[in-house]
Amino acid sequence: MKVLLDSSGWIEFFTDGPLANRYAAYLTPKYQFITPTIVLYEVYKKIKRERDEETGLLFAGRLSATEVVPLTESIAF
């Protein structure tokens, strides 16, 4: 099953926020993730701002392991 996790979900998971465990439940081999390029950018930008560039790049690299796709109208809808 393909799943699209939005920026806030990835940020919550990567920063071990209060809802991280809820998002972690989806991070199993059962699901195949697609990541729109805008999500990749938003996660990088927020983590870089709140932590540092190296950490932002590290997390963006982890998202690159998913199926990164351009954000098209059909995906947006």
C-alpha distance (Angstrom), angle and dihedral (degrees) to the residues before:
residue distance angle dihedral
M1 . . .
K2 3.81 . .
V3 3.79 116.5 .
L4 3.78 131.6 -171.6
L5 3.79 112.6 -153.6
D6 3.79 113.2 -165.1
S7 3.80 126.2 -131.3
S8 3.78 95.0 -96.3
G9 3.80 91.2 54.2
W10 3.79 93.7 51.9
I11 3.80 91.8 45.1
E12 3.80 90.7 49.5
F13 3.81 90.4 50.6
F14 3.82 96.7 43.9
T15 3.81 94.1 46.6
D16 3.82 94.0 43.4
G17 3.79 91.6 -120.6
P18 3.82 124.1 177.5
L19 3.82 92.3 -84.1
A20 3.81 96.8 41.9
N21 3.81 93.2 111.4
R22 3.80 91.7 55.5
Y23 3.79 90.9 55.0
A24 3.80 92.3 41.8
A25 3.81 88.7 61.0
Y26 3.81 88.1 69.8
L27 3.80 95.0 47.9
T28 3.77 95.5 89.6
P29 3.81 132.4 112.8
K30 3.83 86.6 -101.5
Y31 3.81 89.1 78.7
Q32 3.78 131.0 56.1
F33 3.80 112.4 -152.5
I34 3.75 127.8 -142.5
T35 3.78 117.0 -165.6
P36 3.79 121.1 -162.7
T37 3.79 112.7 -140.1
I38 3.82 90.5 -115.8
V39 3.82 89.6 61.1
L40 3.79 90.2 51.2
Y41 3.81 89.5 52.2
E42 3.83 95.6 44.7
V43 3.81 93.5 50.0
Y44 3.81 92.1 47.8
K45 3.81 93.1 46.5
K46 3.82 95.6 48.9
I47 3.81 95.8 43.9
K48 3.81 91.2 46.3
R49 3.80 90.7 51.2
E50 3.81 95.3 45.8
R51 3.80 98.8 37.9
D52 3.80 119.5 4.2
E53 3.79 142.5 -67.1
E54 3.79 94.6 -96.3
T55 3.81 92.0 56.4
G56 3.81 90.7 44.7
L57 3.79 90.2 53.8
L58 3.81 91.6 45.8
F59 3.81 92.8 54.6
A60 3.80 92.4 42.0
G61 3.80 87.1 53.1
R62 3.78 90.2 54.1
L63 3.81 89.5 53.0
S64 3.79 88.9 51.3
A65 3.80 86.9 68.1
T66 3.81 87.5 68.9
E67 3.79 123.7 72.8
V68 3.81 100.8 -79.6
V69 3.80 111.9 -157.5
P70 3.81 134.5 176.6
L71 3.78 111.3 -101.6
T72 3.79 103.5 -108.7
E73 3.78 130.1 175.9
S74 3.79 92.1 -102.8
I75 3.80 92.4 52.9
A76 3.81 91.3 45.2
F77 3.80 90.6 54.2
